[in-house]
Amino acid sequence: MVDQSVPSYFQYWGKADPKYPGEPKWHPLVYHSLDVAAVGSVLFAPVKPLCNRLATQLKVAPAWLQRWVTFCLSLHDIGKFSTAFQGLVPNLSPVLVPSNPRMPYAERHDTLGFFLWQDVLSSQWLENGGFNFDPLHPELERLLRNIDPWMEIATGHHGVPPKRMPIRRQNFFALEDEEAASHFREAVAAMFLGDFDSSVLTDKALKNRLKPSSWMLAGAFVLADWLGSGRRPESYCQTEVSLEEYWQRHALPHAEQVIANANLSHSTVAPFAGTSCLFPFIKALTPLQEWAEKRQLGNSNQLFILEDVTGAGKTEAALVLAHRLMASGLAEGMYVALPTMATSNAMYARLAKAYRQLFGAHARPSLVLAHGARHLSEGFRSSVGLPEAAPANQSYSEDEEPIEAYCSAWLADSRKKALLAEVGVGTLD
């Protein structure tokens, strides 16, 4: 029997482990939503390079962007406010909404979430005078239209945009589901958007600037969802506390911890001190290597094409240029792309002996081999502690130290994350 004194948005699970020893474990949807929003809030702290870079591209204040991203991420899983989705794991608890066999889960929750936003939540905000606008204010409708791309990114947090298609929402959402989602939207708006300058969102130019930045923003949202979803079942919070208390006492500390564990901080780049410091075996520079060491660098994006005979030291010259770019603040890492997996494996072995020289003495930079058969590479398996027959996505003990090249477990457990490494080696595709 559902307790009517409990806010309706507490009656939905967001994460569940029905096979947990003893009784099933589940994490309320609203708490999971705040877990992910908290990770986004920390990732987009105004002092972080990610926030400053995107804020510059969008021409908004970093603090404004942090608050807006936090709000959007709090609604990333609104598609789970669906009786159809809740029926995926029925009978978890009598305090949760019951499943309905006449509502099969035939569309993913990302598509359901964006549809719910456009068809219900956005129009309700319009009718109720969202952002303290008068419902008849001429800018309100434009404002809500300009929010749609942000919500498309937030709800499309599984790597692909949600479908844009007509849906008969009664097949997925009961009226009570829509009310719960609406109440949660009102609650998080009150938490994160008090005295918020919503007029920025009425600017059509911002909507246009968002287009070229949308992929970077989408990637950051996916990252926030990956990290925010990392709670183990024993840490699920089934005790009802207010959203504000959960945010302060649980979501934010959890976000700080998982981001620290993910080792996302940039390693300090070592000053460029000459080719011989990178490659002590080089006693005399070839003309190409000498050119790479002395060539004047520009102060923006630049392309170098190196062509020379076999044995001219093209690889070393390219790495010298890359290090000089990094040391000048024009790059933060590198990816070496080769035509085949075999040549990638060979380059990985070469870089493993030299890449640490690109970074400071106390840095622990990540080196990742990024191709489909990397788990067959003995060098890569040893660097991340994978057993000989391990599949590419197998995790390993958090306290296991690397052998040849430091590579965090978080980066190593999936090719989706490989390009987040500071040094990557893989194939051209």
C-alpha positions in Angstrom: 0.0 0.0 0.0 1.5 3.4 -1.0 1.8 5.9 1.8 -0.1 9.0 0.6 1.9 11.2 3.1 5.1 10.5 1.2 5.7 12.9 -1.8 4.8 10.9 -4.9 8.2 11.2 -6.5 9.7 9.0 -3.7 7.6 6.1 -5.0 9.9 5.3 -8.0 13.1 3.3 -8.0 16.1 4.5 -10.0 18.6 1.7 -9.4 17.7 -1.8 -8.2 19.4 -5.1 -7.3 16.6 -7.6 -6.9 19.0 -10.5 -6.2 20.8 -8.8 -3.4 21.3 -11.3 -0.5 18.3 -11.0 1.9 15.8 -8.5 0.7 16.0 -6.7 -2.7 18.0 -3.4 -2.7 16.7 -0.3 -4.5 17.7 3.3 -4.7 15.0 5.9 -5.2 14.9 7.6 -8.6 15.1 11.1 -7.1 18.2 10.2 -5.1 19.9 8.6 -8.1 19.0 11.8 -10.1 20.7 13.9 -7.4 23.7 11.6 -7.4 24.3 12.3 -11.1 23.5 16.0 -10.8 26.0 16.3 -8.0 28.7 14.7 -10.1 27.9 17.2 -12.8 28.0 20.1 -10.3 31.5 19.1 -9.2 32.7 18.5 -12.8 31.4 21.9 -13.8 32.8 23.8 -10.9 33.7 27.3 -12.2 37.4 26.7 -11.4 37.5 23.5 -13.6 38.9 23.7 -17.1 35.8 21.9 -18.5 33.4 24.5 -17.2 35.6 27.5 -18.3 36.1 26.0 -21.8 32.4 25.4 -22.4 31.4 28.7 -20.8 33.8 30.5 -23.1 32.3 28.8 -26.1 28.8 29.5 -25.0 29.6 33.1 -23.9 28.0 32.6 -20.4 29.4 32.9 -16.9 30.9 29.7 -15.5 28.8 29.9 -12.3 25.7 30.3 -14.5 26.7 27.2 -16.5 27.3 25.1 -13.4 23.9 25.8 -12.0 22.1 25.2 -15.2 24.0 21.9 -15.9 23.2 20.8 -12.4 19.5 21.4 -12.9 19.4 19.7 -16.4 21.2 16.6 -15.0 18.8 16.3 -12.1 16.2 15.6 -14.8 18.3 13.2 -16.9 16.3 10.2 -15.9 12.7 11.6 -15.9 11.8 8.8 -18.3 12.0 6.5 -15.4 8.9 8.2 -13.9 7.0 5.7 -16.0 4.9 2.7 -14.9 6.2 0.9 -17.9 9.8 1.4 -16.8 9.1 0.6 -13.2 7.6 -2.8 -14.3 11.1 -3.9 -15.3 11.8 -4.9 -11.7 8.3 -5.5 -10.2 7.5 -6.2 -6.5 10.6 -4.5 -5.1 8.7 -2.9 -2.3 5.1 -2.1 -1.3 6.0 1.6 -1.0 6.8 1.8 -4.8 4.3 2.2 -7.6 2.9 -1.1 -8.7 3.7 -2.5 -12.1 1.0 -2.7 -14.8 1.2 -5.6 -17.3 -0.8 -3.5 -19.7 2.1 -1.0 -19.9 5.0 -2.9 -21.5 8.4 -1.2 -21.6 8.6 -0.8 -25.4 10.6 2.5 -25.6 13.8 3.3 -23.7 13.7 5.7 -20.8 15.8 8.3 -22.6 13.3 8.7 -25.4 10.4 8.6 -22.8 12.1 11.3 -20.8 12.5 13.7 -23.6 9.0 13.1 -24.8 7.7 13.7 -21.2 9.6 16.9 -21.1 8.2 18.2 -24.4 4.7 17.0 -24.0 4.0 17.5 -20.3 6.7 19.2 -18.2 7.6 22.0 -20.6 3.9 23.0 -21.2 3.2 22.8 -17.5 6.1 25.2 -16.8 4.7 27.5 -19.5 1.2 27.4 -18.0 2.5 28.0 -14.4 4.8 30.8 -15.3 8.2 29.1 -15.1 11.2 31.0 -13.9 8.8 33.5 -12.2 7.7 34.8 -15.7 4.1 35.8 -16.1 2.4 33.0 -18.1 1.6 35.6 -20.8 5.1 37.0 -21.0 6.2 37.0 -24.7 9.7 35.6 -23.9 8.5 32.6 -21.9 7.5 30.4 -24.8 10.8 31.2 -26.6 12.7 30.4 -23.3 11.1 27.0 -23.1 11.8 26.2 -26.7 15.5 27.1 -26.1 15.6 24.7 -23.2 14.6 21.7 -25.4 18.2 21.2 -26.8 19.6 21.1 -23.3 17.0 18.5 -22.2 17.6 16.5 -25.4 21.3 16.3 -24.3 20.4 15.5 -20.7 17.9 12.7 -21.5 20.1 11.3 -24.2 22.7 10.4 -21.7 23.3 6.8 -23.0 25.4 8.0 -26.0 22.7 8.6 -28.6 20.0 11.3 -28.9 16.5 10.3 -27.8 14.1 9.5 -30.6 11.9 12.2 -32.0 8.7 10.4 -32.7 5.1 10.6 -31.7 4.3 8.5 -28.6 0.9 7.7 -27.0 2.1 8.6 -23.6 -0.8 6.7 -21.9 0.9 3.5 -23.0 3.9 4.3 -20.7 2.8 6.9 -18.2 -0.1 6.9 -15.7 -1.4 10.3 -14.7 0.2 9.8 -11.3 3.6 9.3 -13.1 3.3 12.7 -14.8 2.3 14.4 -11.5 5.3 12.8 -9.7 7.7 14.0 -12.5 6.2 17.5 -12.4 6.5 17.7 -8.6 10.1 16.6 -8.8 10.9 19.2 -11.5 9.4 21.9 -9.3 11.4 20.7 -6.4 14.8 20.7 -8.2 14.0 24.0 -9.8 13.5 25.4 -6.3 16.8 23.9 -5.2 19.0 24.9 -8.1 17.4 27.8 -9.8 16.5 30.3 -7.1 17.4 33.8 -8.3 18.7 32.2 -11.5 19.1 34.6 -14.5 16.8 32.8 -16.9 16.9 35.6 -19.4 20.2 34.2 -20.7 18.1 31.3 -22.1 15.9 33.5 -24.1 18.8 34.5 -26.4 18.6 32.7 -29.7 22.3 33.2 -30.2 23.0 31.0 -27.2 20.9 28.2 -28.8 23.0 28.6 -31.9 26.2 28.5 -30.0 25.1 25.4 -28.2 25.1 23.4 -31.5 28.9 23.1 -32.0 29.4 22.5 -28.2 26.6 19.9 -27.9 28.9 16.9 -28.4 31.3 18.0 -25.7 28.4 18.7 -23.3 26.8 15.4 -24.1 30.0 13.6 -23.3 30.3 15.4 -20.0 26.7 14.4 -19.2 27.4 10.7 -20.1 30.5 10.9 -17.8 28.4 12.3 -15.0 25.9 9.5 -15.4 28.6 6.8 -15.4 30.2 8.2 -12.3 26.9 9.0 -10.5 25.6 5.6 -11.1 28.4 3.9 -9.3 26.8 3.4 -5.9 27.0 -0.1 -4.6 23.7 -1.7 -3.5 24.8 -1.6 0.2 25.0 2.2 -0.1 21.5 2.6 -1.6 19.4 5.0 0.5 15.9 3.6 1.1 15.3 5.9 4.1 13.3 8.9 3.2 15.1 12.3 3.7 14.3 15.6 2.1 16.0 16.3 -1.3 18.0 19.1 0.3 19.3 16.9 3.0 20.2 14.1 0.6 22.0 16.6 -1.6 24.2 17.9 1.2 24.8 14.7 3.2 24.9 12.0 0.5 25.0 13.2 -3.1 27.8 15.8 -3.0 30.2 13.7 -0.8 29.6 10.7 -3.1 30.3 12.9 -6.1 33.6 14.1 -4.7 34.6 10.6 -3.8 33.8 8.9 -7.2 35.5 11.8 -9.1 38.6 11.4 -6.9 38.6 7.6 -7.5 38.2 8.1 -11.3 41.5 10.0 -11.3 40.3 12.6 -13.8 42.7 15.3 -12.8 45.2 16.3 -15.4 48.8 15.3 -14.8 51.3 18.1 -14.7 53.2 18.3 -18.0 57.0 18.4 -17.7 58.8 21.4 -19.3 60.4 20.5 -22.7 64.1 20.0 -22.0 65.3 18.6 -25.3 65.0 15.4 -27.4 67.6 13.6 -25.4 65.5 13.9 -22.2 62.7 12.1 -23.9 64.9 9.6 -25.7 68.3 9.1 -24.0 69.3 6.6 -26.7 69.5 9.3 -29.3 73.1 10.6 -29.4 72.8 12.8 -32.5 69.7 14.3 -33.9 68.6 13.7 -37.4 67.7 16.8 -39.5 64.0 16.1 -39.0 64.4 15.7 -35.2 66.4 18.9 -35.1 63.7 20.7 -37.0 61.0 19.4 -34.7 63.0 20.6 -31.7 63.6 24.1 -33.0 60.5 24.8 -35.1 58.6 27.9 -33.9 55.1 27.0 -32.7 52.0 29.0 -33.3 49.6 30.0 -30.5 46.5 28.2 -31.8 45.5 24.9 -33.5 48.1 23.7 -35.9 48.9 20.8 -38.2 52.3 19.3 -38.9 52.9 16.7 -41.7 56.2 14.9 -41.3 57.6 13.1 -44.4 61.0 11.6 -44.6 62.9 8.4 -45.5 62.9 5.3 -43.3 65.1 5.7 -40.3 64.8 9.5 -40.2 63.2 9.4 -36.7 59.7 10.5 -37.6 58.1 9.0 -34.6 60.5 10.7 -32.2 60.2 14.0 -34.1 56.4 13.8 -33.8 56.6 13.1 -30.1 58.9 16.0 -29.6 56.4 18.3 -31.4 53.6 16.9 -29.2 55.5 17.5 -26.0 56.4 21.0 -27.0 52.7 21.7 -27.7 51.7 20.2 -24.3 54.4 22.2 -22.5 53.2 25.4 -24.2 49.6 24.8 -22.9 48.3 24.0 -26.4 47.5 20.4 -25.7 46.8 18.2 -22.6 47.7 14.8 -24.1 48.0 12.8 -27.3 46.5 10.0 -29.3 48.7 8.0 -31.7 46.6 6.4 -34.5 48.1 3.6 -36.6 46.7 1.6 -39.5 46.6 -1.8 -37.9 46.3 -3.4 -34.4 49.7 -5.0 -34.8 51.4 -1.6 -35.4 49.4 -0.2 -32.5 50.6 -2.9 -30.2 54.2 -2.1 -31.2 53.8 1.6 -30.7 52.2 1.0 -27.3 55.3 -0.9 -26.2 57.5 1.9 -27.4 55.5 4.7 -25.8 55.3 2.7 -22.5 59.1 3.3 -22.1 59.0 7.1 -22.9 55.6 8.6 -22.1 56.3 9.3 -18.4 59.0 11.7 -19.5 56.2 14.0 -20.9 54.9 14.6 -17.4 56.1 15.8 -14.1 58.1 13.6 -11.8 55.2 12.9 -9.4 52.5 12.7 -12.0 50.7 9.4 -12.7 49.5 9.8 -16.3 47.3 7.2 -18.0 48.4 5.2 -21.0 45.7 3.2 -22.8 45.7 0.9 -25.8 42.4 1.5 -27.6 41.4 -1.2 -30.1 39.0 -4.1 -30.2 41.7 -6.8 -29.5 43.7 -5.0 -26.9 43.0 -7.7 -24.3 45.2 -10.0 -26.5 48.2 -7.6 -26.0 50.4 -9.0 -23.2 51.8 -5.5 -22.6 48.4 -4.0 -22.1 47.1 -6.8 -19.9 50.1 -6.5 -17.6 49.8 -2.7 -17.4 46.2 -2.9 -16.1 46.4 -6.2 -14.3 44.2 -8.2 -16.6 44.6 -12.0 -16.6 45.6 -13.6 -19.9 42.1 -14.5 -21.1 40.3 -11.5 -19.7 37.8 -9.7 -21.9 38.5 -6.0 -22.6 35.9 -4.7 -20.2 36.9 -6.8 -17.1 37.6 -4.7 -14.0 40.3 -5.4 -11.5 41.0 -4.7 -7.9 41.1 -0.9 -7.0 44.2 -1.4 -4.9 46.3 -3.2 -7.6 49.2 -1.2 -8.7 50.2 -1.1 -12.4 53.3 -2.8 -13.7 54.6 -1.1 -16.9 52.3 1.8 -17.4 49.9 3.4 -14.9 46.4 3.2 -16.2 43.4 3.6 -13.9 40.8 0.8 -13.7 38.2 3.3 -14.7 39.9 4.2 -17.9 40.8 0.6 -18.7 37.5 -1.1 -18.3 35.9 0.1 -21.5 37.0 1.3 -24.9 34.3 4.0 -24.6 36.5 5.7 -22.0 39.9 5.0 -23.6 40.2 8.4 -25.3 39.9 10.1 -22.0 43.4 8.9 -21.2 46.3 11.4 -21.4 48.2 9.2 -23.8 46.3 6.8 -26.1 47.4 4.4 -28.8 45.1 2.7 -31.2 43.9 2.3 -34.8 42.8 5.1 -37.2 39.2 4.0 -37.0 
